[in-house]
Amino acid sequence: MDWHFTLIVGLMAVAVLAFQRLGLVSAQTARTHLKQGALVVDVRSAEEFEAGHLPNAVNIPLDELRSSLPRRVSDKNQVLLLHCRSGARSELAQRMLKALGYSYVLNLGSHGRARRLVGR
């Protein structure tokens, strides 16, 4: 077997495991959910959001999420795709929303990764 092929397969496996370990949704899954009406939620501050954001994303800063999201999204089965600057706040938001009973909360990770996955 060609060692280049083995190396590529190995690196891909490591990347998949890293995303799973970090709790990041795969690109394919994110795109599928977007086509089916998933809501993209940017949990960065209002200032960060105004400096640049994804098309159709809604801004609900992490510190307002617990009180604001239930008013905006009453269907706890709505697929939510979260992102922030680095992926850390969106991971916290994911945990918070799951604790509130939201069933399909997925972490896109950083703003840059989210832009690559869902930006148009």
Biopython code that builds the backbone (N, CA, C, O; Angstrom):
import numpy as np
from Bio.PDB.StructureBuilder import StructureBuilder

atoms = [
    (1, "MET", "N", (0.850, -1.185, 0.000)),
    (1, "MET", "CA", (0.000, 0.000, 0.000)),
    (1, "MET", "C", (0.885, 1.234, 0.000)),
    (1, "MET", "O", (1.898, 1.290, 0.697)),
    (2, "ASP", "N", (0.496, 2.199, -0.775)),
    (2, "ASP", "CA", (1.235, 3.438, -0.882)),
    (2, "ASP", "C", (1.232, 4.165, 0.460)),
    (2, "ASP", "O", (0.172, 4.357, 1.056)),
    (3, "TRP", "N", (2.394, 4.567, 0.937)),
    (3, "TRP", "CA", (2.480, 5.201, 2.260)),
    (3, "TRP", "C", (1.773, 6.551, 2.292)),
    (3, "TRP", "O", (1.301, 6.975, 3.347)),
    (4, "HIS", "N", (1.694, 7.232, 1.146)),
    (4, "HIS", "CA", (0.972, 8.510, 1.102)),
    (4, "HIS", "C", (-0.509, 8.305, 1.414)),
    (4, "HIS", "O", (-1.111, 9.060, 2.177)),
    (5, "PHE", "N", (-1.074, 7.277, 0.811)),
    (5, "PHE", "CA", (-2.482, 6.963, 1.040)),
    (5, "PHE", "C", (-2.720, 6.625, 2.514)),
    (5, "PHE", "O", (-3.686, 7.092, 3.118)),
    (6, "THR", "N", (-1.843, 5.820, 3.074)),
    (6, "THR", "CA", (-1.953, 5.439, 4.481)),
    (6, "THR", "C", (-1.855, 6.667, 5.386)),
    (6, "THR", "O", (-2.598, 6.791, 6.360)),
    (7, "LEU", "N", (-0.942, 7.561, 5.060)),
    (7, "LEU", "CA", (-0.789, 8.789, 5.843)),
    (7, "LEU", "C", (-2.054, 9.644, 5.766)),
    (7, "LEU", "O", (-2.527, 10.144, 6.787)),
    (8, "ILE", "N", (-2.598, 9.811, 4.575)),
    (8, "ILE", "CA", (-3.804, 10.617, 4.402)),
    (8, "ILE", "C", (-4.978, 10.018, 5.166)),
    (8, "ILE", "O", (-5.706, 10.739, 5.848)),
    (9, "VAL", "N", (-5.166, 8.707, 5.058)),
    (9, "VAL", "CA", (-6.250, 8.044, 5.782)),
    (9, "VAL", "C", (-6.053, 8.203, 7.287)),
    (9, "VAL", "O", (-7.012, 8.453, 8.017)),
    (10, "GLY", "N", (-4.836, 8.063, 7.742)),
    (10, "GLY", "CA", (-4.542, 8.228, 9.164)),
    (10, "GLY", "C", (-4.838, 9.633, 9.656)),
    (10, "GLY", "O", (-5.417, 9.808, 10.728)),
    (11, "LEU", "N", (-4.443, 10.638, 8.876)),
    (11, "LEU", "CA", (-4.708, 12.029, 9.263)),
    (11, "LEU", "C", (-6.197, 12.328, 9.269)),
    (11, "LEU", "O", (-6.685, 13.057, 10.133)),
    (12, "MET", "N", (-6.915, 11.771, 8.313)),
    (12, "MET", "CA", (-8.361, 11.975, 8.287)),
    (12, "MET", "C", (-9.013, 11.348, 9.517)),
    (12, "MET", "O", (-9.922, 11.935, 10.104)),
    (13, "ALA", "N", (-8.561, 10.179, 9.900)),
    (13, "ALA", "CA", (-9.108, 9.512, 11.084)),
    (13, "ALA", "C", (-8.831, 10.336, 12.340)),
    (13, "ALA", "O", (-9.700, 10.469, 13.201)),
    (14, "VAL", "N", (-7.633, 10.883, 12.442)),
    (14, "VAL", "CA", (-7.282, 11.722, 13.590)),
    (14, "VAL", "C", (-8.157, 12.966, 13.620)),
    (14, "VAL", "O", (-8.616, 13.370, 14.688)),
    (15, "ALA", "N", (-8.394, 13.580, 12.461)),
    (15, "ALA", "CA", (-9.237, 14.778, 12.404)),
    (15, "ALA", "C", (-10.665, 14.467, 12.841)),
    (15, "ALA", "O", (-11.262, 15.231, 13.599)),
    (16, "VAL", "N", (-11.209, 13.365, 12.373)),
    (16, "VAL", "CA", (-12.573, 12.971, 12.758)),
    (16, "VAL", "C", (-12.653, 12.750, 14.260)),
    (16, "VAL", "O", (-13.587, 13.216, 14.914)),
    (17, "LEU", "N", (-11.680, 12.042, 14.804)),
    (17, "LEU", "CA", (-11.673, 11.792, 16.253)),
    (17, "LEU", "C", (-11.516, 13.083, 17.039)),
    (17, "LEU", "O", (-12.139, 13.242, 18.089)),
    (18, "ALA", "N", (-10.698, 14.007, 16.553)),
    (18, "ALA", "CA", (-10.520, 15.286, 17.243)),
    (18, "ALA", "C", (-11.821, 16.074, 17.263)),
    (18, "ALA", "O", (-12.186, 16.631, 18.298)),
    (19, "PHE", "N", (-12.537, 16.133, 16.125)),
    (19, "PHE", "CA", (-13.820, 16.830, 16.083)),
    (19, "PHE", "C", (-14.810, 16.198, 17.037)),
    (19, "PHE", "O", (-15.537, 16.899, 17.741)),
    (20, "GLN", "N", (-14.843, 14.861, 17.064)),
    (20, "GLN", "CA", (-15.771, 14.185, 17.971)),
    (20, "GLN", "C", (-15.403, 14.476, 19.415)),
    (20, "GLN", "O", (-16.283, 14.716, 20.241)),
    (21, "ARG", "N", (-14.139, 14.458, 19.723)),
    (21, "ARG", "CA", (-13.698, 14.710, 21.093)),
    (21, "ARG", "C", (-14.029, 16.136, 21.525)),
    (21, "ARG", "O", (-14.410, 16.370, 22.672)),
    (22, "LEU", "N", (-13.884, 17.082, 20.608)),
    (22, "LEU", "CA", (-14.197, 18.472, 20.905)),
    (22, "LEU", "C", (-15.693, 18.749, 20.848)),
    (22, "LEU", "O", (-16.140, 19.825, 21.244)),
    (23, "GLY", "N", (-16.456, 17.803, 20.367)),
    (23, "GLY", "CA", (-17.894, 17.978, 20.279)),
    (23, "GLY", "C", (-18.338, 18.791, 19.081)),
    (23, "GLY", "O", (-19.455, 19.307, 19.062)),
    (24, "LEU", "N", (-17.475, 18.915, 18.076)),
    (24, "LEU", "CA", (-17.827, 19.690, 16.899)),
    (24, "LEU", "C", (-18.607, 18.830, 15.916)),
    (24, "LEU", "O", (-18.295, 17.657, 15.708)),
    (25, "VAL", "N", (-19.619, 19.427, 15.321)),
    (25, "VAL", "CA", (-20.422, 18.746, 14.324)),
    (25, "VAL", "C", (-19.597, 18.630, 13.037)),
    (25, "VAL", "O", (-18.789, 19.507, 12.729)),
    (26, "SER", "N", (-19.802, 17.562, 12.304)),
    (26, "SER", "CA", (-19.085, 17.394, 11.040)),
    (26, "SER", "C", (-19.643, 18.360, 9.998)),
    (26, "SER", "O", (-20.779, 18.821, 10.108)),
    (27, "ALA", "N", (-18.840, 18.655, 9.000)),
    (27, "ALA", "CA", (-19.262, 19.553, 7.926)),
    (27, "ALA", "C", (-20.487, 19.001, 7.212)),
    (27, "ALA", "O", (-21.434, 19.740, 6.942)),
    (28, "GLN", "N", (-20.477, 17.734, 6.911)),
    (28, "GLN", "CA", (-21.590, 17.121, 6.187)),
    (28, "GLN", "C", (-22.882, 17.208, 6.993)),
    (28, "GLN", "O", (-23.932, 17.550, 6.448)),
    (29, "THR", "N", (-22.810, 16.901, 8.283)),
    (29, "THR", "CA", (-23.999, 16.957, 9.136)),
    (29, "THR", "C", (-24.516, 18.388, 9.239)),
    (29, "THR", "O", (-25.723, 18.615, 9.168)),
    (30, "ALA", "N", (-23.610, 19.358, 9.406)),
    (30, "ALA", "CA", (-24.024, 20.761, 9.505)),
    (30, "ALA", "C", (-24.732, 21.211, 8.235)),
    (30, "ALA", "O", (-25.776, 21.860, 8.302)),
    (31, "ARG", "N", (-24.174, 20.875, 7.088)),
    (31, "ARG", "CA", (-24.779, 21.286, 5.815)),
    (31, "ARG", "C", (-26.137, 20.626, 5.604)),
    (31, "ARG", "O", (-27.064, 21.253, 5.093)),
    (32, "THR", "N", (-26.250, 19.373, 5.992)),
    (32, "THR", "CA", (-27.537, 18.675, 5.872)),
    (32, "THR", "C", (-28.593, 19.359, 6.727)),
    (32, "THR", "O", (-29.711, 19.592, 6.267)),
    (33, "HIS", "N", (-28.245, 19.681, 7.968)),
    (33, "HIS", "CA", (-29.199, 20.354, 8.853)),
    (33, "HIS", "C", (-29.566, 21.741, 8.337)),
    (33, "HIS", "O", (-30.718, 22.159, 8.454)),
    (34, "LEU", "N", (-28.610, 22.452, 7.774)),
    (34, "LEU", "CA", (-28.910, 23.771, 7.211)),
    (34, "LEU", "C", (-29.943, 23.673, 6.097)),
    (34, "LEU", "O", (-30.870, 24.481, 6.034)),
    (35, "LYS", "N", (-29.790, 22.698, 5.230)),
    (35, "LYS", "CA", (-30.742, 22.507, 4.133)),
    (35, "LYS", "C", (-32.138, 22.196, 4.661)),
    (35, "LYS", "O", (-33.136, 22.442, 3.984)),
    (36, "GLN", "N", (-32.202, 21.653, 5.881)),
    (36, "GLN", "CA", (-33.479, 21.269, 6.474)),
    (36, "GLN", "C", (-34.009, 22.334, 7.434)),
    (36, "GLN", "O", (-34.974, 22.083, 8.156)),
    (37, "GLY", "N", (-33.397, 23.515, 7.452)),
    (37, "GLY", "CA", (-33.932, 24.618, 8.238)),
    (37, "GLY", "C", (-33.309, 24.852, 9.602)),
    (37, "GLY", "O", (-33.928, 25.490, 10.454)),
    (38, "ALA", "N", (-32.104, 24.355, 9.833)),
    (38, "ALA", "CA", (-31.440, 24.604, 11.114)),
    (38, "ALA", "C", (-31.228, 26.107, 11.314)),
    (38, "ALA", "O", (-31.057, 26.856, 10.353)),
    (39, "LEU", "N", (-31.243, 26.522, 12.558)),
    (39, "LEU", "CA", (-31.007, 27.912, 12.916)),
    (39, "LEU", "C", (-29.551, 28.073, 13.351)),
    (39, "LEU", "O", (-29.072, 27.339, 14.216)),
    (40, "VAL", "N", (-28.852, 29.033, 12.752)),
    (40, "VAL", "CA", (-27.466, 29.319, 13.131)),
    (40, "VAL", "C", (-27.499, 30.396, 14.207)),
    (40, "VAL", "O", (-28.026, 31.489, 13.996)),
    (41, "VAL", "N", (-26.928, 30.069, 15.362)),
    (41, "VAL", "CA", (-26.920, 30.991, 16.500)),
    (41, "VAL", "C", (-25.479, 31.368, 16.818)),
    (41, "VAL", "O", (-24.649, 30.511, 17.120)),
    (42, "ASP", "N", (-25.199, 32.655, 16.745)),
    (42, "ASP", "CA", (-23.891, 33.220, 17.055)),
    (42, "ASP", "C", (-23.941, 33.668, 18.510)),
    (42, "ASP", "O", (-24.692, 34.584, 18.846)),
    (43, "VAL", "N", (-23.159, 33.040, 19.375)),
    (43, "VAL", "CA", (-23.222, 33.355, 20.805)),
    (43, "VAL", "C", (-22.151, 34.370, 21.226)),
    (43, "VAL", "O", (-21.895, 34.545, 22.417)),
    (44, "ARG", "N", (-21.529, 35.034, 20.248)),
    (44, "ARG", "CA", (-20.563, 36.082, 20.565)),
    (44, "ARG", "C", (-21.300, 37.328, 21.053)),
    (44, "ARG", "O", (-22.528, 37.394, 20.990)),
    (45, "SER", "N", (-20.565, 38.289, 21.529)),
    (45, "SER", "CA", (-21.170, 39.545, 21.992)),
    (45, "SER", "C", (-21.772, 40.293, 20.804)),
    (45, "SER", "O", (-21.456, 40.012, 19.648)),
    (46, "ALA", "N", (-22.639, 41.245, 21.114)),
    (46, "ALA", "CA", (-23.263, 42.066, 20.075)),
    (46, "ALA", "C", (-22.197, 42.820, 19.272)),
    (46, "ALA", "O", (-22.324, 42.971, 18.057)),
    (47, "GLU", "N", (-21.165, 43.284, 19.943)),
    (47, "GLU", "CA", (-20.085, 44.012, 19.265)),
    (47, "GLU", "C", (-19.342, 43.107, 18.287)),
    (47, "GLU", "O", (-19.039, 43.517, 17.167)),
    (48, "GLU", "N", (-19.049, 41.880, 18.710)),
    (48, "GLU", "CA", (-18.379, 40.932, 17.815)),
    (48, "GLU", "C", (-19.268, 40.616, 16.613)),
    (48, "GLU", "O", (-18.796, 40.546, 15.478)),
    (49, "PHE", "N", (-20.544, 40.430, 16.877)),
    (49, "PHE", "CA", (-21.502, 40.117, 15.812)),
    (49, "PHE", "C", (-21.557, 41.256, 14.792)),
    (49, "PHE", "O", (-21.530, 41.013, 13.585)),
    (50, "GLU", "N", (-21.633, 42.495, 15.277)),
    (50, "GLU", "CA", (-21.708, 43.660, 14.380)),
    (50, "GLU", "C", (-20.435, 43.815, 13.554)),
    (50, "GLU", "O", (-20.481, 44.349, 12.446)),
    (51, "ALA", "N", (-19.317, 43.362, 14.072)),
    (51, "ALA", "CA", (-18.051, 43.465, 13.336)),
    (51, "ALA", "C", (-18.011, 42.506, 12.151)),
    (51, "ALA", "O", (-17.166, 42.651, 11.268)),
    (52, "GLY", "N", (-18.898, 41.548, 12.122)),
    (52, "GLY", "CA", (-18.966, 40.593, 11.025)),
    (52, "GLY", "C", (-19.650, 39.326, 11.465)),
    (52, "GLY", "O", (-19.321, 38.757, 12.506)),
    (53, "HIS", "N", (-20.617, 38.879, 10.657)),
    (53, "HIS", "CA", (-21.355, 37.675, 11.032)),
    (53, "HIS", "C", (-21.803, 36.905, 9.796)),
    (53, "HIS", "O", (-21.729, 37.406, 8.673)),
    (54, "LEU", "N", (-22.257, 35.707, 10.017)),
    (54, "LEU", "CA", (-22.721, 34.856, 8.927)),
    (54, "LEU", "C", (-24.099, 35.297, 8.454)),
    (54, "LEU", "O", (-24.908, 35.780, 9.247)),
    (55, "PRO", "N", (-24.363, 35.131, 7.163)),
    (55, "PRO", "CA", (-25.704, 35.442, 6.664)),
    (55, "PRO", "C", (-26.742, 34.586, 7.391)),
    (55, "PRO", "O", (-26.518, 33.399, 7.630)),
    (56, "ASN", "N", (-27.854, 35.182, 7.732)),
    (56, "ASN", "CA", (-28.979, 34.488, 8.382)),
    (56, "ASN", "C", (-28.708, 34.014, 9.800)),
    (56, "ASN", "O", (-29.563, 33.354, 10.391)),
    (57, "ALA", "N", (-27.554, 34.325, 10.364)),
    (57, "ALA", "CA", (-27.290, 33.951, 11.759)),
    (57, "ALA", "C", (-28.022, 34.908, 12.682)),
    (57, "ALA", "O", (-28.172, 36.090, 12.373)),
    (58, "VAL", "N", (-28.477, 34.393, 13.815)),
    (58, "VAL", "CA", (-29.055, 35.253, 14.843)),
    (58, "VAL", "C", (-28.038, 35.385, 15.964)),
    (58, "VAL", "O", (-27.319, 34.438, 16.283)),
    (59, "ASN", "N", (-27.987, 36.547, 16.543)),
    (59, "ASN", "CA", (-27.043, 36.797, 17.630)),
    (59, "ASN", "C", (-27.758, 36.744, 18.965)),
    (59, "ASN", "O", (-28.642, 37.551, 19.252)),
    (60, "ILE", "N", (-27.359, 35.783, 19.767)),
    (60, "ILE", "CA", (-27.826, 35.707, 21.147)),
    (60, "ILE", "C", (-26.578, 35.463, 21.986)),
    (60, "ILE", "O", (-26.125, 34.324, 22.102)),
    (61, "PRO", "N", (-26.014, 36.521, 22.575)),
    (61, "PRO", "CA", (-24.792, 36.374, 23.347)),
    (61, "PRO", "C", (-24.949, 35.326, 24.455)),
    (61, "PRO", "O", (-26.032, 35.150, 25.015)),
    (62, "LEU", "N", (-23.866, 34.650, 24.751)),
    (62, "LEU", "CA", (-23.885, 33.571, 25.735)),
    (62, "LEU", "C", (-24.544, 33.987, 27.043)),
    (62, "LEU", "O", (-25.329, 33.227, 27.609)),
    (63, "ASP", "N", (-24.232, 35.182, 27.527)),
    (63, "ASP", "CA", (-24.784, 35.599, 28.821)),
    (63, "ASP", "C", (-26.280, 35.925, 28.761)),
    (63, "ASP", "O", (-26.902, 36.139, 29.802)),
    (64, "GLU", "N", (-26.866, 35.967, 27.561)),
    (64, "GLU", "CA", (-28.297, 36.209, 27.410)),
    (64, "GLU", "C", (-29.045, 34.962, 26.927)),
    (64, "GLU", "O", (-30.271, 34.967, 26.820)),
    (65, "LEU", "N", (-28.313, 33.925, 26.646)),
    (65, "LEU", "CA", (-28.878, 32.748, 25.993)),
    (65, "LEU", "C", (-29.983, 32.084, 26.804)),
    (65, "LEU", "O", (-31.040, 31.760, 26.263)),
    (66, "ARG", "N", (-29.748, 31.881, 28.083)),
    (66, "ARG", "CA", (-30.713, 31.175, 28.937)),
    (66, "ARG", "C", (-32.081, 31.867, 28.953)),
    (66, "ARG", "O", (-33.118, 31.204, 28.982)),
    (67, "SER", "N", (-32.073, 33.192, 28.934)),
    (67, "SER", "CA", (-33.350, 33.913, 28.981)),
    (67, "SER", "C", (-33.906, 34.227, 27.588)),
    (67, "SER", "O", (-35.123, 34.227, 27.405)),
    (68, "SER", "N", (-33.058, 34.490, 26.622)),
    (68, "SER", "CA", (-33.520, 34.936, 25.305)),
    (68, "SER", "C", (-33.889, 33.811, 24.346)),
    (68, "SER", "O", (-34.869, 33.930, 23.611)),
    (69, "LEU", "N", (-33.133, 32.735, 24.337)),
    (69, "LEU", "CA", (-33.407, 31.702, 23.335)),
    (69, "LEU", "C", (-34.785, 31.076, 23.496)),
    (69, "LEU", "O", (-35.464, 30.890, 22.486)),
    (70, "PRO", "N", (-35.242, 30.740, 24.698)),
    (70, "PRO", "CA", (-36.584, 30.152, 24.803)),
    (70, "PRO", "C", (-37.697, 31.055, 24.267)),
    (70, "PRO", "O", (-38.719, 30.558, 23.795)),
    (71, "ARG", "N", (-37.508, 32.373, 24.334)),
    (71, "ARG", "CA", (-38.495, 33.288, 23.753)),
    (71, "ARG", "C", (-38.447, 33.279, 22.233)),
    (71, "ARG", "O", (-39.471, 33.451, 21.573)),
    (72, "ARG", "N", (-37.264, 33.078, 21.685)),
    (72, "ARG", "CA", (-37.104, 33.089, 20.221)),
    (72, "ARG", "C", (-37.335, 31.735, 19.588)),
    (72, "ARG", "O", (-37.799, 31.645, 18.451)),
    (73, "VAL", "N", (-37.011, 30.676, 20.324)),
    (73, "VAL", "CA", (-37.140, 29.314, 19.795)),
    (73, "VAL", "C", (-37.881, 28.474, 20.823)),
    (73, "VAL", "O", (-37.279, 27.941, 21.755)),
    (74, "SER", "N", (-39.185, 28.360, 20.645)),
    (74, "SER", "CA", (-39.981, 27.595, 21.606)),
    (74, "SER", "C", (-39.949, 26.093, 21.318)),
    (74, "SER", "O", (-40.162, 25.283, 22.220)),
    (75, "ASP", "N", (-39.684, 25.721, 20.063)),
    (75, "ASP", "CA", (-39.619, 24.310, 19.674)),
    (75, "ASP", "C", (-38.282, 23.719, 20.093)),
    (75, "ASP", "O", (-37.246, 24.015, 19.499)),
    (76, "LYS", "N", (-38.315, 22.889, 21.110)),
    (76, "LYS", "CA", (-37.069, 22.309, 21.626)),
    (76, "LYS", "C", (-36.495, 21.218, 20.731)),
    (76, "LYS", "O", (-35.446, 20.648, 21.030)),
    (77, "ASN", "N", (-37.194, 20.927, 19.621)),
    (77, "ASN", "CA", (-36.666, 19.990, 18.626)),
    (77, "ASN", "C", (-36.054, 20.705, 17.427)),
    (77, "ASN", "O", (-35.578, 20.054, 16.497)),
    (78, "GLN", "N", (-36.060, 22.032, 17.438)),
    (78, "GLN", "CA", (-35.425, 22.819, 16.378)),
    (78, "GLN", "C", (-33.921, 22.548, 16.410)),
    (78, "GLN", "O", (-33.306, 22.584, 17.476)),
    (79, "VAL", "N", (-33.333, 22.277, 15.253)),
    (79, "VAL", "CA", (-31.881, 22.079, 15.186)),
    (79, "VAL", "C", (-31.206, 23.437, 15.305)),
    (79, "VAL", "O", (-31.524, 24.367, 14.564)),
    (80, "LEU", "N", (-30.273, 23.543, 16.243)),
    (80, "LEU", "CA", (-29.526, 24.773, 16.489)),
    (80, "LEU", "C", (-28.053, 24.518, 16.213)),
    (80, "LEU", "O", (-27.468, 23.583, 16.759)),
    (81, "LEU", "N", (-27.461, 25.337, 15.378)),
    (81, "LEU", "CA", (-26.036, 25.262, 15.060)),
    (81, "LEU", "C", (-25.362, 26.469, 15.692)),
    (81, "LEU", "O", (-25.577, 27.601, 15.261)),
    (82, "LEU", "N", (-24.555, 26.233, 16.703)),
    (82, "LEU", "CA", (-23.942, 27.306, 17.482)),
    (82, "LEU", "C", (-22.511, 27.566, 17.051)),
    (82, "LEU", "O", (-21.801, 26.653, 16.631)),
    (83, "HIS", "N", (-22.093, 28.824, 17.160)),
    (83, "HIS", "CA", (-20.679, 29.149, 16.966)),
    (83, "HIS", "C", (-20.326, 30.416, 17.736)),
    (83, "HIS", "O", (-21.202, 31.170, 18.160)),
    (84, "CYS", "N", (-19.033, 30.631, 17.905)),
    (84, "CYS", "CA", (-18.524, 31.822, 18.580)),
    (84, "CYS", "C", (-17.167, 32.160, 17.956)),
    (84, "CYS", "O", (-16.915, 31.793, 16.808)),
    (85, "ARG", "N", (-16.319, 32.830, 18.668)),
    (85, "ARG", "CA", (-15.011, 33.201, 18.109)),
    (85, "ARG", "C", (-14.077, 32.005, 18.026)),
    (85, "ARG", "O", (-13.424, 31.798, 17.003)),
    (86, "SER", "N", (-14.008, 31.215, 19.091)),
    (86, "SER", "CA", (-13.048, 30.105, 19.130)),
    (86, "SER", "C", (-13.691, 28.730, 19.237)),
    (86, "SER", "O", (-13.038, 27.724, 18.962)),
    (87, "GLY", "N", (-14.945, 28.669, 19.629)),
    (87, "GLY", "CA", (-15.618, 27.391, 19.854)),
    (87, "GLY", "C", (-15.857, 27.094, 21.323)),
    (87, "GLY", "O", (-16.623, 26.189, 21.655)),
    (88, "ALA", "N", (-15.211, 27.843, 22.207)),
    (88, "ALA", "CA", (-15.359, 27.592, 23.647)),
    (88, "ALA", "C", (-16.731, 28.036, 24.168)),
    (88, "ALA", "O", (-17.397, 27.288, 24.883)),
    (89, "ARG", "N", (-17.147, 29.250, 23.810)),
    (89, "ARG", "CA", (-18.461, 29.723, 24.262)),
    (89, "ARG", "C", (-19.588, 28.907, 23.643)),
    (89, "ARG", "O", (-20.605, 28.655, 24.291)),
    (90, "SER", "N", (-19.412, 28.496, 22.397)),
    (90, "SER", "CA", (-20.468, 27.695, 21.768)),
    (90, "SER", "C", (-20.551, 26.314, 22.401)),
    (90, "SER", "O", (-21.625, 25.713, 22.431)),
    (91, "GLU", "N", (-19.438, 25.803, 22.904)),
    (91, "GLU", "CA", (-19.486, 24.533, 23.637)),
    (91, "GLU", "C", (-20.253, 24.710, 24.945)),
    (91, "GLU", "O", (-21.067, 23.860, 25.304)),
    (92, "LEU", "N", (-20.002, 25.805, 25.659)),
    (92, "LEU", "CA", (-20.749, 26.089, 26.891)),
    (92, "LEU", "C", (-22.231, 26.270, 26.582)),
    (92, "LEU", "O", (-23.092, 25.773, 27.308)),
    (93, "ALA", "N", (-22.519, 26.985, 25.499)),
    (93, "ALA", "CA", (-23.909, 27.207, 25.097)),
    (93, "ALA", "C", (-24.593, 25.880, 24.771)),
    (93, "ALA", "O", (-25.758, 25.676, 25.112)),
    (94, "GLN", "N", (-23.876, 24.996, 24.122)),
    (94, "GLN", "CA", (-24.425, 23.683, 23.779)),
    (94, "GLN", "C", (-24.840, 22.932, 25.043)),
    (94, "GLN", "O", (-25.939, 22.382, 25.115)),
    (95, "ARG", "N", (-23.968, 22.916, 26.020)),
    (95, "ARG", "CA", (-24.280, 22.243, 27.291)),
    (95, "ARG", "C", (-25.476, 22.893, 27.976)),
    (95, "ARG", "O", (-26.367, 22.208, 28.478)),
    (96, "MET", "N", (-25.484, 24.217, 27.989)),
    (96, "MET", "CA", (-26.556, 24.961, 28.640)),
    (96, "MET", "C", (-27.911, 24.647, 27.992)),
    (96, "MET", "O", (-28.895, 24.394, 28.686)),
    (97, "LEU", "N", (-27.948, 24.667, 26.673)),
    (97, "LEU", "CA", (-29.209, 24.443, 25.973)),
    (97, "LEU", "C", (-29.678, 22.995, 26.089)),
    (97, "LEU", "O", (-30.880, 22.735, 26.155)),
    (98, "LYS", "N", (-28.757, 22.073, 26.113)),
    (98, "LYS", "CA", (-29.149, 20.677, 26.322)),
    (98, "LYS", "C", (-29.755, 20.512, 27.719)),
    (98, "LYS", "O", (-30.723, 19.773, 27.898)),
    (99, "ALA", "N", (-29.180, 21.203, 28.701)),
    (99, "ALA", "CA", (-29.728, 21.152, 30.060)),
    (99, "ALA", "C", (-31.115, 21.781, 30.131)),
    (99, "ALA", "O", (-31.920, 21.415, 30.988)),
    (100, "LEU", "N", (-31.400, 22.726, 29.233)),
    (100, "LEU", "CA", (-32.719, 23.350, 29.167)),
    (100, "LEU", "C", (-33.723, 22.509, 28.380)),
    (100, "LEU", "O", (-34.896, 22.867, 28.276)),
    (101, "GLY", "N", (-33.256, 21.392, 27.829)),
    (101, "GLY", "CA", (-34.149, 20.479, 27.133)),
    (101, "GLY", "C", (-34.148, 20.555, 25.623)),
    (101, "GLY", "O", (-34.950, 19.879, 24.978)),
    (102, "TYR", "N", (-33.270, 21.361, 25.034)),
    (102, "TYR", "CA", (-33.173, 21.409, 23.570)),
    (102, "TYR", "C", (-32.481, 20.132, 23.094)),
    (102, "TYR", "O", (-31.410, 19.770, 23.580)),
    (103, "SER", "N", (-33.115, 19.461, 22.135)),
    (103, "SER", "CA", (-32.664, 18.131, 21.718)),
    (103, "SER", "C", (-31.537, 18.127, 20.703)),
    (103, "SER", "O", (-30.674, 17.250, 20.743)),
    (104, "TYR", "N", (-31.530, 19.088, 19.796)),
    (104, "TYR", "CA", (-30.593, 19.064, 18.672)),
    (104, "TYR", "C", (-29.748, 20.327, 18.648)),
    (104, "TYR", "O", (-29.975, 21.235, 17.848)),
    (105, "VAL", "N", (-28.776, 20.363, 19.538)),
    (105, "VAL", "CA", (-27.883, 21.510, 19.653)),
    (105, "VAL", "C", (-26.494, 21.051, 19.236)),
    (105, "VAL", "O", (-25.904, 20.171, 19.863)),
    (106, "LEU", "N", (-25.980, 21.655, 18.175)),
    (106, "LEU", "CA", (-24.710, 21.223, 17.603)),
    (106, "LEU", "C", (-23.724, 22.386, 17.585)),
    (106, "LEU", "O", (-24.104, 23.533, 17.352)),
    (107, "ASN", "N", (-22.472, 22.079, 17.832)),
    (107, "ASN", "CA", (-21.425, 23.089, 17.914)),
    (107, "ASN", "C", (-20.649, 23.142, 16.604)),
    (107, "ASN", "O", (-19.965, 22.187, 16.236)),
    (108, "LEU", "N", (-20.763, 24.277, 15.900)),
    (108, "LEU", "CA", (-19.962, 24.487, 14.697)),
    (108, "LEU", "C", (-18.524, 24.833, 15.039)),
    (108, "LEU", "O", (-17.622, 24.626, 14.227)),
    (109, "GLY", "N", (-18.305, 25.360, 16.241)),
    (109, "GLY", "CA", (-16.954, 25.743, 16.665)),
    (109, "GLY", "C", (-16.711, 27.217, 16.448)),
    (109, "GLY", "O", (-17.554, 28.054, 16.772)),
    (110, "SER", "N", (-15.549, 27.530, 15.896)),
    (110, "SER", "CA", (-15.137, 28.922, 15.716)),
    (110, "SER", "C", (-15.910, 29.608, 14.596)),
    (110, "SER", "O", (-16.522, 28.964, 13.743)),
    (111, "HIS", "N", (-15.861, 30.925, 14.628)),
    (111, "HIS", "CA", (-16.504, 31.720, 13.584)),
    (111, "HIS", "C", (-15.903, 31.376, 12.219)),
    (111, "HIS", "O", (-16.629, 31.262, 11.232)),
    (112, "GLY", "N", (-14.604, 31.214, 12.163)),
    (112, "GLY", "CA", (-13.947, 30.867, 10.902)),
    (112, "GLY", "C", (-14.405, 29.520, 10.365)),
    (112, "GLY", "O", (-14.659, 29.382, 9.168)),
    (113, "ARG", "N", (-14.512, 28.533, 11.233)),
    (113, "ARG", "CA", (-14.978, 27.215, 10.795)),
    (113, "ARG", "C", (-16.447, 27.295, 10.368)),
    (113, "ARG", "O", (-16.840, 26.710, 9.359)),
    (114, "ALA", "N", (-17.237, 28.012, 11.132)),
    (114, "ALA", "CA", (-18.654, 28.162, 10.793)),
    (114, "ALA", "C", (-18.798, 28.840, 9.430)),
    (114, "ALA", "O", (-19.646, 28.450, 8.627)),
    (115, "ARG", "N", (-17.984, 29.837, 9.173)),
    (115, "ARG", "CA", (-18.027, 30.550, 7.885)),
    (115, "ARG", "C", (-17.707, 29.576, 6.745)),
    (115, "ARG", "O", (-18.364, 29.593, 5.704)),
    (116, "ARG", "N", (-16.704, 28.737, 6.947)),
    (116, "ARG", "CA", (-16.346, 27.758, 5.907)),
    (116, "ARG", "C", (-17.457, 26.737, 5.685)),
    (116, "ARG", "O", (-17.678, 26.289, 4.559)),
    (117, "LEU", "N", (-18.153, 26.371, 6.754)),
    (117, "LEU", "CA", (-19.187, 25.345, 6.641)),
    (117, "LEU", "C", (-20.516, 25.877, 6.128)),
    (117, "LEU", "O", (-21.168, 25.237, 5.303)),
    (118, "VAL", "N", (-20.917, 27.044, 6.613)),
    (118, "VAL", "CA", (-22.259, 27.519, 6.296)),
    (118, "VAL", "C", (-22.306, 28.855, 5.585)),
    (118, "VAL", "O", (-23.353, 29.240, 5.064)),
    (119, "GLY", "N", (-21.194, 29.568, 5.554)),
    (119, "GLY", "CA", (-21.183, 30.869, 4.891)),
    (119, "GLY", "C", (-21.441, 30.722, 3.406)),
    (119, "GLY", "O", (-21.101, 29.708, 2.798)),
    (120, "ARG", "N", (-22.033, 31.724, 2.846)),
    (120, "ARG", "CA", (-22.340, 31.662, 1.408)),
    (120, "ARG", "C", (-21.499, 32.652, 0.649)),
    (120, "ARG", "O", (-21.612, 32.750, -0.573)),
]
sb = StructureBuilder()
sb.init_structure("model")
sb.init_model(0)
sb.init_chain("A")
sb.init_seg("    ")
for serial, (resi, resn, name, xyz) in enumerate(atoms, 1):
    if name == "N":
        sb.init_residue(resn, " ", resi, " ")
    sb.init_atom(name, np.array(xyz, "f"), 0.0, 1.0, " ", f" {name:<3s}", serial, name[0])
structure = sb.get_structure()
